[in-house]
């Protein structure tokens, strides 16, 4: 029993651990009024931008609207229309840190709307041409290519092949116009007045809305065209609230820090980025959603009529869905999902827990785990094998084989979940297994010693180690000498404090390794009930509930829930008491534990990142 005290404690600790625009070279706005654009065809636009403080004139009070504008100057102007300031490392040899335009080019490069003449040359002081400018406008608005529109110009043959699609798109969007004679004159140098007019057209006429910034929120908006979550969002999060999109939503950015849809109405969502989590709530209505690799879809309070999973990386579904079609070759995971109709086109495994009203199997070799309940199965033309329940071998994780109507036996399952990654291990138990602690000891020892689980162990510990330097309790860095000295007091008056102190150098060497865990196991072998009581007393005496853990400045929140209570436990001391009393030092049987508590779920959350350990009942084919 002593081993389980240390082993589970360590695993739980690991979960907790995881847890004003002006043109270039212009001086500041002067008090002298600019007069050289009076009566100019672009006077209205120039004055509009002047009044808004977006541009300024020269020191002599002029604006010089018919002067040409350089590529660097145009980039600065474009950046001023986009809410984004992150800079890429500029690799162009003709753009140096000493240049006034260095940062502006860095921002443009990070956004992705410039590529330069080559990898070494941007030509910042070259005058920008009309077709170059039109191409930039199309890129920042994520316009669809439109060669046909460019053909309307009488000099269409003079438009460069690389620019034709963008020129047509910008024309169709109303961002650019031609001359009165029907020409576009793509190679002509752009003037300052033309540059302002083009960008003003983008701001006035744009139907698409592009979100470039991590942490952005779009609220109370009707989008006439498409809504783009740009690549620049990276692995960050975006909140959409009370938004109706007449076109479609394209997700190119966002990560496990999710994209949140609250009362969003749209006909189609296309997920074009791997490893992203979408959360739908507050009556969102989605007619169709197409996703790719390693996507998490959580529908907490919305309607999603149809989902197409086309990538080759595992997708996880939570909540209610209408029709889901899987055309890719990777497995899907149901996390308490309810699906009206699931259409599977290739040999895959349906994992997790959920309900499928109708499964349409259009391939042989389809399998599903025992906790996936299927009401009706339909096989497609040429299919000779009905979907079969996965056979899980006793003493290990999922295996192969199976039968349509297998005999199942009860099993205890432990699941390790972090955002999109899920590892599940199921072990059968008998009436003679009278000690939940000893049984969990057997499970965890087997998991750690089985080389086939190295991927799980390395992945889990790798995530823990990557976060050690960013974990703080108040002002104290947890993984440090000071952090150690404050934590060790929780072992006062125990038999194991001295031995734990002996492991200090190894445990603070920069990484937590399997060897460290093995060493801790050896120490905790000698722990007893008095040690547990002493730890609980120390937790209370040191007011553990007031010690706020933070990761990267974000509070880490813990909760533990089970079927024994409708309210989750959120106080650290109460969570520790539950674990010690009902798991670490409990002598009730496995069956009694499952009957009393059902599913036990420990959760650690920081921001939108979630890690869980779940203990529940499963079934395994005998």
N, C-alpha and C positions, 0 to 999 in steps of 0.2 A: 504493500500500500504506500510505503514511503516514496517509492519512485514516482508514482503518479502525482504526488504532491508537487514535486519539483518539476516534472515534465510539463504538466498542464500550466503551472504557474509561469514557466518560461515561455510556452507558446502564447499564453495570454499577454505576457509582456511584449512579445514581438508584435502582436496585433495592435496593442496600444501605441507602440513606437511608430507603427506605420501610419500609425495614423497622421500782331498788327502787320499786314502784308504790304510790301513795297517791292518795286522792281529792283533787280540787282544793280548795284553801283549808284542807286539813287540816294540822296540824302533824306533826312527826316522831313516830314511835312513842314512847309514854311508858311509864314503868314501871307506871303505874296500870292495873290490868286493867279492860277494858270489861265491864260487867255488864248493860247494858240489853238485850242480845239473848238472855240466858239464858231458855230456854223458848220463844223465838221459833221460828216454823216454819222459818226459814232459819238457825237456830243452827249446824247442822253445817257448812254452806257458809261462813258468816262466819268460824267458828273455823278452818276449813281454810285460808282465804286469810290470816287473821291469822298463823297458825303459819308459813306460807310467806313471811311478810314482804311480801306483795303489797299489803296495805292496812294502815291504822292507824286508831285511833280518835281522838276529839277529846281535847283536853288534860285534860278532866275525867274521862276514862276511859270515856266513853260512845261508842256507835257510831251511834245513831239510825237503826236499820234501816228504819223506816217513813217517814222523811223523803223527800221527792222529790229527784231528782237532775237537775241541769241538763244541757243538751246538751254544754257544754264539759267538765263532770265525766265524763260518759259516754264522750266521745271519749278523754279521758286514760286511762280504764280499759280501753277497747278497745285502744288503742295498746300497753298493757302486755302484751297477749297475742300481739303480733306482733313478730317479730324484724326490725324495720326502723326506721330513724331519720332517713332523708333527709327534708328539709323543702321544701315548695313555697313560693313567694312568695305569701303570703296577700293576696287582693285584696278580701276583705270589709271594708267600711267600719266595721263594728261589732267588728272584731278588730284591735287595734293592737299594735305592738311593746311597748307598756308593759303589756299585759295578761299575767297569769300563764299564761294558756292559749294564747298566741300560737303557740308552738312545737308544742304538741299539735295544734292545728287545722292547722298547716302540714304535719305528718306525715300526718294523716288525709286532707288534700287531695291529697297526693302519692300516697298509696296508692289514693285514688279512691273511698272509701266514703262521702264526704259531698259534697253539692252545694249546700247552703244553701237558704234560701227563694228567693233570687235571686242574681244575680252580685255584688250589693253587700251582702247581708244573710245572716248565719249564725244570729243569735239565740243567742249563746253562753250567755246567762244565763236563757233560757227553759227551763222544765222539759221534758224529753224525754218524748214519749208512747210508749205501748207499741208502736204500729205503726211509729213512727219507729225505735225500737230494733230491732224485728224486721227491718226493712228493712236496717239496718246489718249485722246478723248474717248475713243472706243474701248480702250483697255481699262481706264479707270471706272467706266460704267458697265464693264463686263457685257458689252453688246454682242449679239450673235452676228457672225459673219454675213455679209450681204453684198456679194459681187454684182448682183443684178442691178441694185440701186446705183452703183457707180457707173454702170453702162449708160445712164441718162445723160452724162456729160458728153458734149461733142468731142472733147479731147481725151476720151477715156483711154485711148491707146497710149497716152503719155503718163498715165498713172502707173507707178511701179508695181510689179506683180506682187511684191510682199505687202503693199499698202492697199490694194484694190478692195479686199474684203472689209477692211476697217473704214476706208473712205466711204464705201457704200453704206455701212452701218451708221456712221456718223451723220451722213446725209439723211438717211431714213428717219433717224431719231430727231432731226431738226437742229443739230448742233452746228452744222456748216451749211453754207449755200454757195452756189456758183456765181459767176458774173452774168451780166445782162445778155451777153452773147452766147450763153449756154456752156461756157467753158468753166473748168475748175482751176486750171493752171497749177497743177500739183507741185511743180518744182519751183514756183515763185517763192521768194522769201516772205515770211509772215511779218506783218507790221504790228506795232504795239496796239493799235486800235483793233485790228483783226483778232489778235490774241485775246483781248478783253471781251470782244463780242462773242467769240467761240465759247469761252468759259462761262460767260453770262448766260448763253443759251443752254449750257449744261445745267446750271443752277435753276433756270426757269422752266426748261422743257423736259428735264429728265423724268422718265417714268419709272426707271429702276431705282431702288434704294440699296446702297452698298454699305454694309457695316464693316469697317476696317479695324475697329479697336476692341481689344479684350476688355470685358467688363461693361460693354455698352448695353444700353436699354432703349428699345424702340417701343413707344407707347402711344395708344390712341391714334392710330394712323391707318389710312387706306392707301395701299400701294397700287398704283395704276398698272405697273409693269411687274418685273421680277424683284424679289428680295434676295440679295446676295450676302451671305456671311463669308467674308473674304478670307483668303489664306492668312492674311496678317493677324487674324484673331489667334492664330497658332493653337496652343492647347488650352486656351482660356475659355471663358464663359460668356454667353450672350443671353439677355432676357427680352422676350417679345411679349408684350402685354396689350390686349385689346387691339389686335392688328388683323386687317383683312387684306389679302394679297390677291389681286386680280390675275396676275401671271402665276409664276411658280416660285418656290423657295429653293435656292441652291446652297447647299452646305459644303463649303470648301475649307472652313476653319472651325475651331472648337475641338475640345478633347473630352477627357473624362470629367473635367470641370465643364458641366453640361451646357447645352443650348436648351433654354426653357421656353416652352410654348404655353402661354396663359391666355385663354380665350382667343385663339388664332384660327382664322378661317382661310383655307387655301385648298385648291384642287390637287396640287401635286408638289411633293417635296422630293428632291433628288440629293442624296447624300454622296458627295464626291470625295470625301476624306475618310481615311481609315481611322479606327479607334476613336470614335466620337459617341457621346451619350446624348440622347434626345429625351426630354421629359415633357409630357403633354398633360395639361391640367386645365381646370376652370372652363370646361365645356368646349375645348378646342375641337374643331371639325376638320379632319384631313381625309380627302377622298382617296388619294393614292400616295404611297411613299415607296421609293426605290432606294435600297441601301446596298452597301458593299461589304467591306471586310471589317470584322470585329467591331460591330456597332451594337450599342445598347439602346433599346427602345423601351421606355417606361411610360405606360399610359395610366395615370392615376385618376383622371377624370375628364376624358375626352372620347371622341369617336374617330376611329381610324378604320376606314372601310376596307382598304386593300394595302397590303405590303408585299413587295417583291424583293427577295433576298437573292442578289445575283453574284456576290463576291465569293471568294474562296477562303474567307476567314470566319470564324464562329461568330454568330449573332445571338444576342440574348434578348428575350422578350418578357416583359412584365406587364400584367394588366390585361385588358380586353381588346381583342382584335377581331375584325371581320374575316376576310379571306387573306391568307398568307401563302404566297407561292415561293418555294425555294428552288431556284434553278442552279445554284452553285453546288460545289462538291463538299463543302465543309459542314460540320454538324451545327445544329442550332440548340440553344439552351432555353428552356422555359423556366421562368422564376415566378411561380404562381400565376402563370398565364392562362387565359381562357380564349380559345380560338374557335370561331364558328366553323371555318373550313381551312384545312392545311393541305396544300398541293405540293408534293415532293417529286422533283423530276430526276434526281440522281440518288445513288446509294449513299445515305447518310445515317447518322444516329441522332434521334431526338432525345435530348438529355434534360434532366432536372425534374421539376414538378409542375403539373398543369393539367388542363382539360381540353380535349379536342373533340368537337362534336362530330366532324367528319374528316377522316384522313383519306385523301386521294393519292394512292401510291402508283407512280408511273415509272417505277424502276424496281428491279430485284435488289434484295440485300438491305432494305430499309429496316432499321431497328429503333426501338424506343425503350427508355428505362421504365422500371416498374411503377414509378410514381407518376408517370404520364398516363392519364386515363383517357381512353379513346372510346367514344360511343358507337361509331360506325366507321367501317373501313371499306373503301372502294378501290379496286385495282384497275389500272389502265390496260389498254390493248397490248398484248404480248407479255404482260407481267405474269410470271409463274409462281412467284413466292410472295406470300402475304407478309406484311410487316411483322417482325418478331420482337419479343421482349429481350432486352440485353441480359446475358448471363453474367453475373458478377461472381467471381470466385471468392469463396470464403477466405478471409485473411488478406485481402488486397483490394485494389480498385477495380474499375470496370474491365471486363474481358469481352471475348467474342462469343459467337454461337448463339443458340437460343431456339425456342419453339413457339408456336402460336399460342398454345394454351399450356404454359408451364406450371409446375407446382412450385409455389414460393414459400419461403420461410422468413420469419422476422429477422431484422438486422438493425444494428445501431449504426447510424451514419454520422460522420464528422465532416463538415464542409468548411473549407477555408476560402473566403471570397474577398477579393480586393478589386473594386470597380468592375472591369470587364473580365478579370481572371477568376476562375472558379476551379477548385480542386476538391473532389469528393472521395471519401473512403468509407466503404460499408463492410461490416463484419457481422456474421450471424451470431446469435446468442442462444443459450439454452436456459431452462428453468433452474439448472444447477449453478448458473452464473449469478451468485448471490450478492456480489459486491461491485457496484458501479465504478468505484475507484480502481479496483484491480482490473476490471474489464477495459477501462479506458487506458490503463497502463499498458496492457497487452496491445491495444490498437496503436497507440502512439509509438511504442517501441518498435513495432513491426513496420510502421510507416517510415520511421527514421532509419531503420536498418536495411530497408529494401532499396537496392540500387536503382530500381526502375522509377523511384520517386525523386531521383536527383534533380530533375528539372524543377519540380515543385520546391524542393528545399533551397536550391540555388537561387531561384526566382524570388522566393519569399525573403531570404536573408539579404539578397542583393538590394531589394527595396528598403529593407530596414537600414542597412548600412548607408544608403544614399541619403537618408534623412537624419542621421545621428547629429550632424553639426547644426541642424536647424531646430532642434527640440529644446524648449526652454520651460522651466517651471518658475513663473514670475520673472525675475531678472537673472536667474541662474541657468546656465547652460547645462542640460541634463547630462550629456556625455562629456564630462570633464572632472577634474580633481574636486572642484567645489561641489559639483552635482553628486559625485560619489559620497563625499563626506556628509552631505545632507540626507542622502537616501539610506545610508548604512544604519542610521539611528532607528529605523523601523525594525531592525533585527536585534535591538537591545534586549537583554535578558533571554536570548535564545541560545541553543546549543550549537548553532551553525554559524554565528556571526564571525568567529575567528577564522573558520575555514573559508568563508566567503571573502574575508579580507585577504587571504592568501592568494586569491585568484585575481586580485585587483589589477596587477600589471597586465595580465593576459586579456582581461575584459576591457581595459582602456587602451589597447594597442591600435585602435583605429577602425577595427572591423569586428563584427560578431560572426564567429565561424561555427561550423558543426562541432569542432573540437571544444570550443567554449561551452557549448550546450552539454556535451558529454561530461565535461568537468563539473558543471553545475549539477548535473544529475548525480554524480558521485557524492557531492556534498549533501544534497537534500535527501539522500538515502537514510541519513541518520536523524532526520527531523521527526518530531512527534506532535501529539496533540497540544502539549504545553507550549511548544514553539508557535503553533498556530494561534493559541490564545494570546501569547505575548505580542505577536505581530498585530493582532486586532486591537489590543490595548494601545500599542504604539501609534497605530493609525488614528485612533480616537484622540490620544493625548497630543498628537502633533497636528490635529485639525486638518486631516488630509483633504476634506471636502473644500477647504479654502485654497488649496494649492492648484492653481489653474495652469494646466499644461498648454503650451502653444507650439505650433509648427509654422515657421515662416511668418510669425506674428498673428496667426489665426488660432483662435481657441480650439483646443481638441475636446470634443464632447463624447462622453461614454454613456451607453445605455445597455440594460440587460432586460430581456423580456422572456416570459414563458407562458404556457397555457394556464398556470396556476394563478395568474393575476392579469387583469385587464389593463393595468397601468405599468408601464416600463419603469425599472429602477434606474435612476440617473445619478444618485449620489455615489461617489467613489467608495466610501466606507460601506455602504449597503451592498454594493456589487461585490466587494471583497468578502463580506460576511456570507453572502449567498454562495459564492464559489467554494469557500472553505467548508461551510456547514453541509452543503448539499452535493458537493462533487469531490473535493479533495479528501475530506475525512468522513464521507458518508459510507455506511455499510449496507444500505438498502440494495436490493437486486436491480439488475438492469430493467427488468419488466416493470417493477414498482416505480422506478425513477421515471420511465417513459409515461406510465399511467398518471403519475402525480404532476409532472411538469410538461409533458408533451414535447413541444419544440422549445429548446433553450437557445436564445440568440444573443450573443454579445456583439455590440456594434461600437466601433470607434469612428468618429467623423471629424474632419477638419475641412472647412469650406464645403465643396461638393464632392470631396474624396471620401469614400466609405470603405472600411474594412470590417469583415465579420467572421466570427466562428459560430457555426450552427451545429447543435447536437439534436438529432431527431430520429424518428423511426423510419426504416426503409424496408423493402422486401428484396430478397435475392432468390434467384432460381436455384432450386436444390439439385 
